[in-house]
Structure formats: structure tokens, C-alpha cells
């Protein structure tokens, strides 16, 4: 079943881009772009994941990736390319890298994994913001005042709920890369 999660598939091989989009369409709302300029035109804050080819005429995938990061888009980027990785990838701002040919299962699994890492990062950041607020209140207010305050009790409930969600998510990480990837940007 499709939902509001969105993937932008960018590849100058239109048939391949369309195939990837079809594979993902059961779980994701997909869009395709067949060159770098079109990708940047379609990119907005609603895109969760970008699948990006490196070698394209006009703007390369490397240039598109650089613009995505410079413009501050908060999407995950997976390079899906026939270019074997070399040391130049060290400084690139992508989240994962697949070398073509790519199987359907491999693509679906990686997109889900990268999206889960992103959701986890956001939840961790929210958690620490709430815990910081709680600690500040506890340093300034007495126990009885805290216990009597409905906003403080709601804050504690939100923290407990987030802790539970984070614990569940951590148990879903199946590889070391999943775990490390969740903390890269924090």
C-alpha cells in the first residue's frame, strides 16, 4: 500500500528510472527525472529519498548531490550507479551507494533501511530536546510543583513514548551499517 513517503528516482536511462519507480510504487509515492536539471526542479521538502545516478549528461549526479546538500534539503540520497566507488566518495554527502545492476529486493531493502535511519535520527533529536527541557525544569522547580503540573506530566509521557519507539527501532536494525547510519548526522 502506498503512503505519503516519497522517492525521486533520477537516471538518464528512462527505462531504468521507470523500472525502479515501479518497483518502489507499492510502498512509496514515486517521481522520476531523467536528468539533473529535472531532478532539481522536482525536488522539494516532501521528498524523503532520492535515488541518484552519478553519470548523466548535463548535470552529473555528483553535481545534483552537491546542490541538494547546499540547498539544505533534508532527504536521504542513495547513489545508484554503474560507477565503481573510489576514494572520491569519501567527501560526498550521500547516505548509501549501490552499484548497478541492482535487484528489486536489494533496492527495496536499502530504500527502507535508509528511510528508517532518517526517521530514527529525527526521533533521537526530538527525544534529546525533550529530555533537555525536562532536565531544565527539574533543576528549577520543586518535586511537588512538577508533580502538580499537567504540562510537565505530558512532557514525561512524550519522553516515555519516544523512548519506546526508539527502542523498537533499534531492534529493527539488522546490520552495523544501519546502526551507524542512524547516528551519522546527529
Buried (B, 14 or more C-beta within 10 A) or exposed (E): EEEEBBBBBBBBBEEBBBBBBEBBEEBBBBBBBBBBEBBBEBBEEEBBBBBBBBEBEEBBBBBBBBBBBEEEBEBBBBBBBEBEEEEEBEEBEBBBBBEEEBEEEEBBEBBBBBBBBBBBBEBBEBBEEBBEBBEEBEEEBEEEEBEEEEEBEEBBEBBEEBBEBBEEBEEEBEEEEBEEBBEEBE
